[in-house]
């Protein structure tokens, strides 16, 4: 079956929360802050695949969410970054926002990764 219009839900990853921690050692007078930053959330990336010619794959999988970043930890340990999610689309795909109809990306010609 030929499918030329698909409605999907995409969400980028949420960044991790930072950590509030304070250093406490016996022979360090003031101690000080010791918390780590949260990791960056993953991105949603569209890539043109020359082997695809329809949007049939999007009939079965309609929800695409990138991985969230991990929270920071004590001892200045930053959280791990979330992995990006790569969505393969055929050449000539136009990606629009549902509510406003605004064109987010036009995956044709030289624009092979967005």
matplotlib code that plots the C-alpha trace (Angstrom):
import matplotlib.pyplot as plt

x = [0.0, 1.3, 1.5, 2.3, 1.0, 1.9, 1.1, 3.7, 4.6, 8.2, 9.8, 13.4, 15.0, 14.7, 18.0, 18.9, 18.6, 21.7, 22.8, 23.2, 25.9, 28.5, 31.9, 32.6, 36.1, 37.7, 40.7, 39.0, 37.7, 34.9, 34.2, 32.2, 29.8, 30.4, 27.4, 27.4, 25.5, 22.7, 23.3, 22.0, 18.8, 18.9, 18.0, 15.6, 17.4, 15.8, 18.0, 17.2, 17.5, 17.7, 16.3, 12.9, 10.2, 7.1, 6.2, 4.8, 7.0, 5.2, 1.9, 3.1, 5.4, 4.0, 5.8, 9.5, 11.1, 14.8, 16.5, 16.5, 19.8, 20.8, 20.8, 24.0, 25.6, 27.8, 31.6, 31.3, 30.0, 28.0, 25.1, 25.3, 23.9, 20.9, 21.2, 19.9, 17.2, 17.6, 14.4, 14.9, 12.7, 12.5, 13.9, 11.4, 9.7, 8.2, 8.0, 5.3, 4.0, 0.5, -1.1, 0.2, 1.1, 4.6, 7.2, 10.0, 12.2, 12.1, 14.2, 15.0, 18.1, 21.1, 19.2, 19.9, 20.1, 18.0]
y = [0.0, 3.4, 5.9, 9.5, 11.3, 10.3, 11.8, 11.0, 12.3, 13.2, 14.5, 15.4, 14.2, 16.1, 17.3, 15.8, 17.6, 19.0, 17.8, 19.9, 18.5, 19.9, 18.6, 17.6, 16.5, 16.5, 18.8, 21.1, 24.2, 25.5, 22.5, 23.9, 22.9, 19.5, 18.7, 17.8, 19.1, 17.1, 15.4, 16.9, 15.3, 13.5, 15.2, 14.1, 13.9, 13.3, 11.7, 11.1, 7.4, 6.9, 3.3, 4.5, 5.8, 5.8, 6.6, 3.1, 2.6, 5.4, 3.6, 1.1, 3.2, 6.6, 7.7, 8.7, 9.9, 10.6, 9.4, 11.7, 12.9, 11.4, 13.4, 14.8, 13.2, 14.3, 14.5, 16.7, 13.8, 15.1, 13.0, 11.1, 12.6, 11.1, 9.3, 11.0, 9.3, 9.1, 8.9, 7.8, 9.5, 9.3, 12.2, 15.0, 14.6, 17.9, 18.0, 20.3, 21.2, 19.9, 22.9, 25.8, 24.1, 25.7, 23.9, 22.7, 21.0, 20.2, 17.1, 17.5, 18.3, 19.1, 19.0, 15.4, 15.8, 18.0]
z = [0.0, -1.0, 1.9, 1.2, 4.4, 7.9, 11.3, 14.0, 17.5, 18.1, 21.3, 22.1, 25.3, 28.6, 30.1, 33.4, 36.7, 38.4, 41.9, 45.0, 47.2, 49.6, 50.3, 53.9, 54.9, 58.3, 57.5, 54.9, 56.6, 54.4, 52.2, 49.4, 46.6, 45.0, 42.8, 39.1, 36.1, 34.5, 31.1, 27.8, 26.4, 23.0, 19.7, 17.0, 13.6, 10.2, 7.6, 3.9, 2.9, -0.8, -0.4, 0.9, -1.4, 0.8, 4.4, 5.1, 8.2, 9.9, 9.8, 12.4, 14.6, 15.3, 18.5, 18.4, 21.7, 22.2, 25.4, 28.4, 30.0, 33.4, 36.6, 38.0, 41.1, 44.0, 43.8, 40.6, 38.5, 35.5, 34.2, 31.0, 27.8, 26.2, 22.8, 19.6, 17.7, 13.9, 11.7, 8.1, 5.5, 1.7, -0.3, -0.9, 2.5, 3.9, 7.7, 9.1, 12.5, 13.0, 14.7, 12.7, 9.5, 9.6, 7.5, 9.8, 7.2, 3.5, 2.9, -0.8, -2.9, -0.7, 2.7, 3.7, 7.4, 9.6]

ax = plt.figure().add_subplot(projection="3d")
ax.plot(x, y, z, "-o")
ax.set_aspect("equal")
plt.show()
